[in-house]
Amino acid sequence: MSRIAIDEIVRRIHDLPSLPAVVAELLASMDDDDVDLHQLAGKIALDQALTAKTLRLANSSFYGMQSKVTNIQQAMSVLGFHSVRTLVTACGVIGGVPAVPGMRLDFTAFWRHSIATAVWARALARRLRQSPDTAFTAGLLHDLGKLVLATRFPAEYAEVENWRQEHGGSVSEAQLQFFGVDDTQTGGALAAHWKFPPAIQDAISQHHRPAAAGLAQAVYLANLLAEPAEAADVNDEAREQAWAVLGVDDDERQEITASCELVFNDMCRILVG
């Protein structure tokens, strides 16, 4: 079994297309509140597809608006800059790494799980003293490393899946066997290349670590709770431990779950069909 050198993985990461300029600017501004909102709204509005999806999300159950939002400037004034930044980033990142022929990855399922993790991270954020909007963004981006391996190395990634089916174990274990790195390390390298804020880089790199703290902890817990009950990589004990960390009772658990399912379905309908 030959492993791909890490420098080759990094080179393929650098060959990826850049994010839309306005999305890159929004991500870079995560830690900066001194932003010219009028100018930024104008830049977003220049991308009609991005604007249309953002406004559909703004008017969905994600925010439960009483009146319809019809333009980006209005969305910023009603929802606030942070919320609009979250929505534009979500719309722009999905599609930032396109599918390739022969890829052994269900693209729709991949983004549905990423959206589910984002929705759960946002719902859990305040309990963990994190920004809901930043948690949503980190949750959406947490599995980007898997996308890099599957799209930049499609033949090799297919072998990873074959190895896993034969030997069992987690996705991460199979990736380490074949690549020598897993998707958290690859995702961290992509996040650094795309100049994501340090907290989001850490969340991507640590989202499989139970000892994760801060934003990474929010994404770790969300990733567990967003997985379907039959997921091979998550067992009931891990989920119960996640709920125990959050310290919620059964009623709160049901309330969070129902709310996340409603928002998840709305977002998937708009973002991935």
Secondary structure, 3 states (H helix, E strand, C coil): CCCCCHHHHHHHHHCCCCCCHHHHHHHHCCCCCCCCHHHHHHHHHHCHHHHHHHHHHHCCCCCCCCCCCCCHHHHHHHHCHHHHHHHHHHHHHCCCCCCCCCCCCCHHHHHHHHHHHHHHHHHHHHHHCCCHHHHHHHHHHCCHHHHHHHHHCHHHHHHHHHHHHHHCCCHHHHHHHHHCCCHHHHHHHHHHHCCCCHHHHHHHHHCCCCCCCCHHHHHHHHHHHHCCCCCCCCCHHHHHHHHHHHCCCHHHHHHHHHHHHHHHHHHHHHHCC
